[in-house]
Amino acid sequence: MLDELYEENWQTFKALTMYIKAAEIALDKARNGELKELYAKAEQSGLPEDVMLADTFAKACEQFEKQVHNLRLTRTSCLQSAPQIKMIQQNDEDLAMKLQSSIVNTMPLWRKKIAMAIAINNNLRAAEAANAVDDLTNRMLRDQASQFHMAVVESAKASQRSIIDTDTIDYVNKEITGAVLDYIAIEQQGAKDRAEAVNIIANSERELVEGVLSATAQSAHE
């Protein structure tokens, strides 16, 4: 599974690299080609529709660049995932080797100890062996009781805890409120900027018309 995950991550990384490179070429071509031509045309014609078309294309280029940036972030995440996957694989291999070693080495040792314990019961050390078994049993029971106590306490704590902490609710509420306020402020600033732009455009058009009329009148008079 981890091999497949690593290969999938690698293929995604290569694909993202290709997409990013292609997007960078396309963006450079658009900005240095069609966008410059649109601005040149708008500057030459002075028509609002030409200016709007150039600005729209420029904004489209900016949005496209943001998407390319997101692809770069995703590719970086893929690159970071690769060593993590390999480390998980290495840990799995180490644990598997340890378990295998336990099966090969520890199990025969246990069998020998059991056989020796049976033999001891047939001699003068039978009482000592019985005491050792009793001590082990008592220790096991004590450990099990301690674990039971801990399990009951932790389960009770978990069952009493809310699904969502009140601190989290408060934090989310503040973040949402802040986002709404920021959004409103940006919208208000945008409306203000657009209103100012309307006045500037109106003044510019009026000055242009007055200039053209003045020049025309002067030419006619001459």
C-alpha positions, 0 to 999 in steps of 0.5 A: 500500500505504501509503495503504491502511495509513494508511486502515486505521490511521485506521479502527482509531483511529476504531473504538477511540475509539468502543469506548472511549467506549461502554465508559466510559459502560457502566462508569460506568453499572454502577458508579453504578447496579447496583454501588451497588444491589448494595452497598446490598442487601448492606448492608441484608440482611447476607447473605454471598451478597449481599456476594459478589455485590456484590464479584463485580460490582465485580471484573468492573467492575475487569477491564472497566476494565483492558480499556478501558485496553488499548484506550486504549493501542492507540488511542495506538499507532494515533495514533503510527503515523499520522505514521510512515506519512506520513513513510515515504510522503514519503521514498518520494516524495523518493527516487522524484523523485531517481531520476527526476531521475537518469534525466532528467538524468544519463543524457543526460550519460553519453551525451555523455561516452561520445561525447566519449571516442570522439572523443578516441580519434581525436585526440592525447588518445587516450592520456590517455583510455586512461589514464583508463579504466585508472585507473577500471578499477583503482579499480573493481577495488580497490573491488570487492576491498575490498567482497569482503573486507568481505563475506567478513568480515561473512558469516563473523562472521554465520555464527559468531554464535549464534542466541540470545546467551548474555546473552539466555538469562541475561536471560530466565532471570532474568526467568522466575525473578523472575516465578515468585518474584513469583507465588509470593509473591503467591499466598502473600500471597493465601492469608494474606489469605484465611486472615485473612479467614476468621478475621475473618468467623468472628468477625463471624458469631459476634459477630452470632449472640451479639448476636442471641441476647442480644437475643432472650433479653433480650426474652424475659425482659422 
